[in-house]
Amino acid sequence: MLHEVTYLLKIMEEKLNKKSHRKQRRAYHRLLKDMDIKCCDNPTQYIMICNAGLVTGLQRKTLQDVIDPFVDLYDLIMPLNKSYCFIKFYSVEVATYVHNKINGNIKINGQSTPLYATFTESVPDLNYCGWSSNLPPGLKLIENFITEKEEEMLLSTINWSNEESSELKHRKVKHFGYEFQYNSNKVDPDKPIIPIPENYRFLKTLFKKYHDAPYEYDQLTINHYLPGQGIPPHIDTHSAFEDSILSLSLGSACIMDFKRENEKAAVLLPARSLLIMSGEARYAWSHGICPRHNDIVKSSNGVTTQPRGTRVSFTFRKIHRGDCCCNFPEYCDTKQNNATTLIDNKIALGIENSYVHDVYDKISNHFDETRHKQWPNVTKFLQTLNTGDILLDVGCGNGKYLYQAKNIFKVGCDRSYNLMKICRSKGFEVSLSDCLYLPYKDNSLDAVICIAVIHHLSTHERRKQAISELTRILRPNGKCLIYVWAKEQEKDSIQTAYLRYNLSKKEDNISHTQKLTEYGITLPVHENRTKFVCKDMLVPWKRKGGGNFLRYYHVFEENELSQLCSEVPNLTINKVYYDQGNWCVILRKKDQIN
């Protein structure tokens, strides 16, 4: 019996050693890629904890409680956004001793797996954190703005179960004074609701002490956040409210993220603190709260994680009537509404050359890396073709629909020279051509697909001409499938995953504008993973390895594509449908004999 127990213990030890070795090998490759730090088999004075760090919710004190019983003097380095951390000891002997004590032997935070450790040749700089401590201009944080007793009183006044409350996907919310309308991101100044409660009036007196605005705040939104809940990045609509916006945090602290172009700032909002947003911070920086259960915060000797509790925020605004007069037109709804977006034939070709053709040539390699899987409904269309049919893919991109089926012959064409080269390197039959002037004879092809192309044409006439070209080259009774981006991005469960949050709840959203000086027009710039605010937009593409580009799109409203097709002679519309954020149409060329 004793022999059997000894044997089982030996087997368990071998399994543990194998698992520990696998963890260490994975950590080796990750660390070398992330920080150019090498793991090593021989003991050093540096140890990496392979499976615990800030990303996993590890708190500095938790790890210190593990190490302190073994040694007094050491440095703990916890890099941001990593699932591992480092310990620097001051002798190899001490590091070896601690490594043997904790590796595979100690569990923390109720985790089912123990800590795994490995030796490294070095550790990151002790000051490594990637943290920006500068507040955006116009942002002011006042800690301990109210007392704990006042905080308790404010929280006790809120009844989240009554009819005045409403529930969004990511939080509960109440409005006083005026109701914030999430469908327009504004308020109706002519429809006041229940006024701000009198027992909140003492706050307005405190506001004057720290921020003496020439008006009294008349709109209040109270948000209730459970741990793990947040709010999408947004800029409060310029024309709806006056300059300064005040936000009082109660219950729990959290990190609020601010961003303007490439500038970022993570601001810790302690409980009972007041955040004042005015000027540039109010009008030009987006702010949001990432939905997570822990925040990464600074401590006296480094960084650590801080769990979130239930947080309640009181956001005070002053209603504004009329247009906004700010100095940040690229983020302003008033300036956007006044932007010139009319594109005529004189400038259409220039816009498409600069913001479509040139861009796709520059991003062609990255585009090829990210476009592999065929869309199921396009594949279904291809499967309806008869044996021996000739198919043309207009705007074939990297050729993902040109992989040869046994029963049909496929050819492609694209306006991008670099995408054409990529296709030819894969052995596809592809030509360089413009969809407005296709180099094919009349009535020569059995089927055509045109996926995500026509929305890059910038006038109605050019879009109609493209469809006429597709019709011209089709044989009588030939079929055509067209896909274009839809302005409506909420019509199926698949596409809603594209959106950062559930926009059926109509959360805050605003885009900025780009002036195309050489063409004398201004167009809105789309905020990725949000709904489209205009039909003619510039859509960003962030290239792998660096570089941001803007592509022109005309996004189609419901029925717009079918209406456009109906203007082209000799076409019958067989089917119109919505697929993953696209409006789609299947066309048939009429039999001209009939």
C-alpha positions in Angstrom: 0.0 0.0 0.0 2.8 2.4 0.9 4.5 1.6 -2.3 1.3 2.4 -4.3 1.0 5.8 -2.5 4.6 6.6 -3.2 4.2 5.7 -6.8 1.1 7.9 -7.1 2.9 10.8 -5.5 5.8 10.4 -7.9 3.3 10.4 -10.9 1.7 13.6 -9.6 5.0 15.3 -9.1 6.1 14.4 -12.7 2.8 15.9 -14.0 3.3 19.0 -12.0 6.9 19.4 -13.3 5.7 18.9 -16.9 3.0 21.5 -16.4 5.4 23.9 -14.8 7.8 23.4 -17.7 5.1 24.2 -20.3 4.1 27.4 -18.5 7.8 28.4 -18.4 8.3 27.7 -22.1 5.2 29.7 -23.1 6.4 32.6 -20.8 9.8 32.4 -22.5 8.4 33.1 -26.0 5.9 35.8 -24.8 8.6 37.6 -22.8 11.1 37.6 -25.6 8.5 39.0 -28.0 7.1 41.6 -25.6 10.2 43.0 -23.9 13.3 41.3 -25.5 14.0 39.7 -22.2 15.3 36.1 -22.1 14.4 33.4 -19.7 17.2 31.1 -18.6 17.6 27.7 -17.1 20.4 28.6 -14.7 19.5 30.6 -11.5 19.9 34.4 -11.6 18.8 37.1 -9.2 15.7 37.8 -11.4 12.5 35.8 -11.3 9.4 36.2 -13.5 6.0 35.1 -12.2 4.6 33.6 -15.4 0.9 33.5 -14.7 0.0 36.5 -12.5 0.2 40.2 -13.2 -1.9 43.3 -13.5 -4.0 42.0 -16.3 -5.0 38.9 -14.2 -6.1 41.2 -11.3 -3.0 40.6 -9.1 -2.6 43.2 -6.4 0.9 44.2 -5.3 0.1 43.5 -1.6 -1.1 40.0 -2.5 2.3 39.1 -4.0 4.2 40.8 -1.2 2.4 38.7 1.3 3.7 35.6 -0.6 7.3 36.8 -0.7 7.7 38.6 2.7 7.9 35.3 4.8 11.0 34.3 2.8 12.9 37.5 2.3 12.9 41.2 3.4 14.7 43.0 0.6 13.5 42.8 -3.0 12.0 44.9 -5.8 8.6 44.0 -7.4 8.1 45.2 -11.0 4.5 44.9 -12.4 4.3 46.1 -16.1 1.1 47.5 -17.3 -1.2 45.4 -19.5 0.8 42.2 -18.8 -0.3 38.9 -17.3 3.1 38.4 -15.6 5.4 40.3 -13.3 9.0 40.3 -12.0 10.9 40.1 -8.7 14.4 41.4 -8.4 16.5 39.9 -5.6 19.9 41.0 -4.4 21.6 37.7 -4.6 21.3 34.6 -6.7 21.1 32.4 -3.6 18.0 34.3 -2.3 16.4 34.2 -5.7 16.9 30.5 -6.0 15.6 29.9 -2.5 12.4 31.9 -3.2 12.0 30.3 -6.6 12.0 26.8 -5.1 9.5 27.8 -2.4 6.9 29.4 -4.7 7.2 27.7 -8.1 4.2 25.3 -8.5 3.6 25.4 -4.7 1.6 28.5 -3.8 -1.9 29.5 -4.9 -3.3 33.0 -4.6 -6.7 34.7 -4.7 -8.4 31.3 -4.6 -7.0 30.4 -8.0 -7.1 26.7 -9.0 -3.5 26.8 -10.3 -0.4 27.7 -8.4 2.1 30.3 -9.3 4.7 29.4 -11.9 8.1 31.1 -11.9 11.2 31.1 -14.1 14.6 32.8 -14.0 15.3 35.7 -16.4 18.5 37.4 -17.6 17.1 40.8 -16.6 14.0 42.7 -15.6 12.3 45.8 -17.1 13.3 49.3 -15.8 11.8 49.9 -12.3 10.2 53.0 -13.7 8.5 51.1 -16.5 4.8 51.7 -16.5 3.8 53.5 -19.8 1.8 56.0 -17.7 0.9 59.5 -18.6 0.2 61.7 -15.5 -0.7 64.9 -17.5 -4.3 65.9 -17.3 -5.9 67.2 -20.5 -6.1 71.0 -20.7 -9.3 72.2 -19.0 -9.6 69.1 -16.8 -9.6 69.5 -13.0 -10.0 66.9 -10.3 -11.0 67.9 -6.7 -10.6 65.0 -4.2 -12.7 64.8 -1.1 -15.2 67.3 -2.6 -17.8 66.1 -0.1 -17.7 64.3 3.2 -18.4 60.6 3.8 -21.7 61.6 5.6 -22.8 63.7 2.6 -21.9 60.8 0.3 -24.0 58.4 2.4 -26.9 60.9 2.3 -26.8 61.3 -1.5 -26.7 57.6 -2.1 -29.7 57.0 0.3 -31.9 59.4 -1.7 -31.8 57.3 -4.9 -34.5 54.7 -5.5 -33.4 52.6 -8.5 -36.6 50.6 -8.7 -39.1 53.5 -9.3 -40.5 54.7 -12.6 -38.0 57.5 -12.9 -35.2 55.0 -13.5 -34.3 53.5 -16.8 -31.8 50.7 -17.6 -29.3 50.8 -20.4 -27.3 47.8 -21.5 -24.3 48.8 -19.4 -25.8 50.8 -16.5 -28.9 52.2 -14.8 -29.6 55.8 -15.2 -31.9 58.6 -13.8 -32.5 62.1 -15.3 -33.6 65.3 -13.6 -34.3 68.7 -15.1 -34.2 67.5 -18.7 -34.1 63.9 -20.0 -31.0 63.0 -22.0 -32.2 61.6 -25.3 -29.8 58.8 -26.4 -31.2 58.7 -29.9 -29.9 62.2 -30.6 -27.4 62.6 -27.8 -29.2 65.9 -26.9 -32.0 67.1 -24.7 -35.2 68.9 -25.6 -35.0 72.3 -23.9 -38.7 72.8 -24.3 -39.6 69.6 -22.4 -38.4 69.9 -18.7 -39.0 67.0 -16.4 -38.8 66.5 -12.6 -36.4 69.2 -11.3 -33.1 68.5 -9.5 -34.1 67.6 -5.9 -33.8 70.3 -3.3 -31.6 68.2 -1.0 -28.9 68.3 -3.7 -28.8 72.1 -3.6 -25.8 72.2 -1.2 -23.7 70.8 -4.1 -24.4 73.9 -6.2 -23.0 76.0 -3.4 -19.9 73.9 -3.3 -19.6 74.2 -7.1 -19.3 77.9 -6.8 -16.4 77.5 -4.4 -14.3 75.5 -6.9 -15.8 76.5 -10.3 -17.7 79.7 -10.3 -19.7 79.3 -13.6 -22.0 82.2 -14.6 -25.0 79.9 -14.5 -26.7 77.3 -12.4 -26.7 73.7 -13.6 -30.2 72.6 -14.5 -29.7 69.1 -15.9 -28.6 66.1 -13.8 -27.9 62.5 -14.9 -27.3 59.9 -12.3 -25.5 56.7 -13.4 -25.3 53.4 -11.5 -22.4 51.2 -12.4 -21.9 47.7 -11.1 -18.3 46.2 -11.1 -17.4 45.4 -14.7 -19.7 48.0 -16.3 -18.6 51.1 -18.1 -19.6 53.7 -20.7 -18.3 54.0 -24.3 -15.8 56.8 -25.2 -17.7 59.9 -26.3 -17.7 63.7 -26.4 -20.8 65.3 -24.9 -22.7 67.0 -27.8 -21.4 70.6 -28.1 -24.6 72.4 -28.9 -26.7 70.7 -26.2 -24.8 72.0 -23.2 -22.7 74.9 -21.9 -19.0 74.7 -21.6 -18.3 73.1 -18.2 -19.6 69.6 -17.2 -19.2 68.4 -13.6 -19.1 64.7 -12.5 -19.3 63.7 -8.9 -18.1 60.1 -8.1 -19.7 58.2 -5.2 -19.3 54.7 -3.7 -16.3 53.4 -5.6 -13.3 54.7 -7.5 -12.7 54.0 -11.1 -10.4 55.0 -14.0 -11.8 57.3 -16.7 -9.9 57.3 -20.0 -9.5 60.4 -22.0 -8.3 60.5 -25.6 -7.6 63.1 -28.3 -6.1 61.7 -31.5 -2.8 60.0 -30.3 -2.9 61.6 -26.8 -4.2 59.5 -23.9 -4.7 60.0 -20.2 -6.0 57.6 -17.6 -7.5 59.6 -14.6 -8.3 57.9 -11.3 -11.6 59.2 -9.9 -11.7 58.5 -6.2 -15.0 58.2 -4.3 -16.3 61.7 -3.3 -14.2 63.5 -5.9 -15.5 66.1 -8.4 -14.3 66.1 -12.0 -14.6 69.4 -13.9 -14.4 69.2 -17.7 -14.2 72.6 -19.5 -12.5 74.0 -22.6 -10.4 71.6 -24.5 -11.2 68.6 -22.2 -14.9 69.3 -22.6 -15.0 69.9 -26.4 -12.1 67.9 -27.9 -11.2 64.9 -25.7 -13.4 61.9 -25.6 -14.0 60.3 -22.2 -15.2 56.8 -21.3 -15.0 54.1 -18.7 -13.7 50.7 -19.8 -15.9 47.8 -18.6 -13.7 45.8 -16.3 -13.6 44.6 -12.7 -10.2 46.0 -11.8 -8.3 49.2 -12.5 -4.6 49.6 -12.6 -3.6 52.4 -10.2 -0.4 53.9 -8.8 0.7 53.0 -5.3 3.5 54.4 -3.2 6.0 51.9 -4.6 4.8 51.1 -8.1 1.5 50.1 -9.7 -1.1 47.6 -8.6 -4.7 46.6 -9.3 -7.7 48.1 -7.5 -11.0 46.2 -7.6 -14.1 48.2 -8.5 -17.2 48.3 -6.3 -20.6 49.8 -7.1 -20.1 53.3 -8.4 -22.7 56.1 -8.7 -22.0 59.3 -10.6 -23.8 62.6 -10.5 -23.2 64.5 -13.8 -24.4 68.1 -13.8 -24.8 70.1 -17.0 -26.3 73.4 -18.1 -28.7 73.3 -21.1 -27.6 75.4 -24.1 -29.9 76.8 -26.7 -28.7 77.5 -30.3 -25.5 76.7 -32.1 -22.2 76.0 -30.5 -19.5 78.7 -30.8 -16.5 76.6 -29.6 -13.0 76.6 -31.1 -13.0 72.9 -31.9 -14.9 72.6 -35.2 -13.6 69.1 -36.0 -15.5 67.7 -33.0 -18.5 70.0 -33.1 -22.0 69.0 -34.2 -22.8 72.6 -35.2 -19.8 72.8 -37.5 -20.5 69.3 -38.9 -24.0 70.2 -39.8 -22.7 73.2 -41.6 -20.0 71.2 -43.4 -20.0 71.0 -47.2 -20.5 67.4 -48.3 -21.9 68.0 -51.8 -19.7 66.1 -54.2 -20.0 66.8 -57.9 -18.5 65.2 -61.0 -15.7 67.8 -61.1 -14.1 66.6 -57.9 -15.4 63.0 -57.7 -12.5 61.4 -59.5 -9.9 63.3 -57.4 -11.6 62.2 -54.2 -11.7 58.6 -55.3 -8.0 58.7 -56.4 -6.8 60.2 -53.1 -9.1 58.5 -50.7 -9.8 55.1 -52.4 -7.3 54.1 -55.0 -4.1 55.5 -53.5 -5.1 54.2 -50.0 -5.7 50.6 -51.2 -2.4 50.6 -52.9 -0.7 51.6 -49.7 -2.6 49.2 -47.4 -2.7 46.3 -49.9 -0.4 43.9 -47.9 -2.2 44.5 -44.7 -5.5 44.2 -46.5 -4.4 40.8 -47.8 -3.5 39.6 -44.3 -6.9 40.4 -42.9 -9.2 39.2 -45.7 -9.4 35.4 -46.0 -12.8 33.9 -45.2 -15.5 34.1 -47.8 -18.9 35.4 -46.7 -21.4 32.5 -46.6 -24.1 34.2 -48.7 -21.6 35.1 -51.4 -20.5 31.5 -51.5 -24.1 30.4 -51.8 -24.5 32.6 -54.8 -21.5 31.1 -56.5 -22.8 27.6 -55.8 -25.9 28.5 -57.9 -23.9 28.9 -61.1 -24.0 26.2 -63.8 -21.1 24.1 -64.8 -18.9 25.9 -67.4 -20.2 29.4 -66.4 -17.7 32.3 -66.6 -17.7 34.5 -63.5 -16.1 38.0 -63.1 -15.3 39.4 -59.7 -15.2 43.2 -60.1 -13.1 44.8 -57.4 -11.6 41.4 -56.5 -9.2 42.8 -53.8 -6.9 40.0 -52.7 -8.9 37.4 -54.6 -10.6 35.6 -51.7 -13.5 34.7 -54.1 -11.3 33.5 -56.9 -10.2 30.2 -55.5 -11.1 28.0 -58.4 -14.3 26.0 -58.2 -14.2 22.8 -60.3 -17.3 23.6 -62.3 -16.9 27.3 -63.2 -14.2 29.6 -64.6 -13.3 32.7 -62.5 -11.6 35.9 -63.5 -11.2 39.1 -61.6 -10.3 42.8 -62.0 -9.3 45.5 -59.6 -8.4 49.2 -59.7 -5.5 48.7 -57.3 -2.2 47.8 -59.0 -0.8 46.3 -55.8 -3.9 44.2 -55.1 -3.8 42.9 -58.7 -0.1 41.9 -58.1 -1.1 40.0 -55.0 -3.8 38.1 -56.9 -1.4 37.2 -59.7 1.1 35.9 -57.2 -1.6 33.5 -56.1 -2.1 32.3 -59.7 -5.4 34.1 -60.3 -6.5 35.5 -63.7 -6.8 39.2 -62.9 -6.6 42.4 -64.9 -6.1 46.0 -63.8 -9.3 48.0 -64.7 -11.8 50.5 -63.4 -15.3 49.3 -62.6 -16.7 52.3 -64.6 -15.0 51.1 -67.8 -14.7 47.3 -67.8 -12.5 45.8 -70.5 -15.0 43.1 -71.5 -17.2 42.7 -74.5 -21.0 43.1 -74.3 -23.0 40.1 -73.3 -19.9 38.0 -72.6 -20.1 36.8 -69.0 -22.5 34.4 -67.2 -22.2 36.0 -63.8 -20.7 38.9 -62.0 -20.0 39.7 -58.3 -19.2 43.2 -57.1 -18.5 43.0 -53.3 -17.8 46.2 -51.3 -16.9 48.3 -54.4 -19.7 50.6 -55.5 -19.8 52.4 -52.1 -16.4 53.9 -52.9 -17.9 55.8 -55.8 -18.7 59.4 -54.7 -21.7 60.5 -56.9 -25.0 59.0 -57.8 -24.2 59.1 -61.5 -20.9 57.2 -61.0 -22.6 54.5 -58.9 -25.3 54.2 -61.6 -22.7 54.0 -64.3 -20.9 51.1 -62.5 -24.1 49.1 -62.3 -24.7 49.8 -66.0 -21.3 48.4 -66.8 -22.0 45.2 -64.9 -25.2 44.9 -66.9 -23.5 45.5 -70.2 -21.0 42.7 -69.9 -23.6 40.1 -68.7 -25.2 37.7 -71.1 -29.0 37.7 -71.3 -30.3 36.0 -68.1 -26.9 36.4 -66.5 -26.8 37.0 -62.8 -25.1 39.7 -60.7 -24.5 40.0 -56.9 -23.7 43.4 -55.4 -22.8 44.2 -51.8 -22.5 47.8 -50.4 -22.0 49.0 -46.8 -25.3 49.8 -45.0 -25.8 53.0 -43.1 -28.0 50.9 -40.8 -25.6 48.8 -38.6 -28.2 47.3 -36.2 -30.2 44.8 -38.2 -28.8 41.4 -37.3 -27.1 39.8 -34.3 -23.9 39.2 -36.2 -23.4 42.8 -37.2 -24.2 44.2 -33.8 -20.9 42.5 -32.6 -19.2 45.1 -34.9 -20.4 47.8 -32.6 -18.5 48.6 -29.5 -21.6 48.7 -27.4 -25.3 47.9 -28.1 -26.3 50.9 -30.1 -30.0 49.9 -30.0 -29.7 51.5 -26.6 -28.4 54.6 -28.4 -25.4 55.5 -26.3 -23.4 58.6 -26.8 -21.6 59.0 -30.2 -20.0 61.8 -32.1 -17.5 61.9 -35.0 -15.2 64.7 -36.1 -14.7 66.1 -39.6 -11.8 66.4 -42.1 -11.5 69.3 -44.5 -10.4 68.2 -48.0 -8.8 71.5 -48.8 -7.8 70.5 -52.4 -11.5 69.7 -53.2 -13.2 72.5 -51.2 -15.4 70.2 -49.1 -15.5 68.8 -45.5 -16.5 65.3 -44.7 -17.2 63.6 -41.3 -14.7 61.0 -40.2 -16.3 57.8 -38.9 -15.5 56.6 -35.4 -14.7 52.9 -35.9 -17.2 50.5 -34.3 -20.0 53.0 -34.0 -23.0 53.7 -36.1 -22.7 55.9 -39.2 -23.9 59.5 -38.7 -23.8 60.5 -42.4 -24.0 58.8 -45.8 -20.8 60.3 -47.2 -17.9 59.6 -44.8 -14.2 59.0 -44.4 -13.5 55.7 -42.7 -10.1 55.1 -41.0 -7.8 52.2 -41.7 -5.0 51.7 -39.3 -2.2 49.8 -41.0 -0.3 47.1 -39.2 3.2 48.4 -38.4 2.1 52.1 -38.5 0.2 54.5 -40.6 -3.4 55.8 -40.5 -5.4 56.3 -43.7 -8.9 57.6 -44.6 -11.1 55.9 -47.2 -14.1 57.5 -48.8 -17.4 55.6 -48.4 -21.0 56.3 -49.5 -23.0 54.1 -47.1 -26.4 53.1 -48.4 -29.7 53.6 -46.7 -32.4 50.9 -46.8 -34.0 50.7 -50.4 -31.3 53.0 -51.8 -29.4 50.2 -53.6 -32.6 48.6 -55.1 -33.8 52.1 -56.2 -30.4 52.7 -57.9 -30.6 49.4 -59.7 -34.1 50.1 -60.9 -32.8 53.1 -62.8 -30.6 50.9 -65.0 -32.4 49.4 -68.1 -32.6 45.7 -68.8 -32.3 44.6 -65.2 -34.6 42.5 -63.0 -34.2 42.6 -59.2 -34.5 39.0 -58.0 -33.7 39.5 -54.3 -32.7 42.3 -51.9 -31.4 41.4 -48.4 -29.2 42.6 -45.5 -26.1 40.7 -44.6 -23.6 41.5 -41.9 -23.9 45.3 -42.2 -24.3 45.3 -46.0 -27.2 45.9 -48.3 -27.2 43.3 -51.0 -29.0 42.7 -54.3 -29.2 39.8 -56.8 -29.9 41.0 -60.3 -30.7 39.2 -63.5 -30.2 40.7 -67.0 -33.3 40.5 -69.0 -33.6 38.3 -72.0 -33.4 40.9 -74.8 -35.2 38.6 -77.2 -38.2 38.9 -75.0 
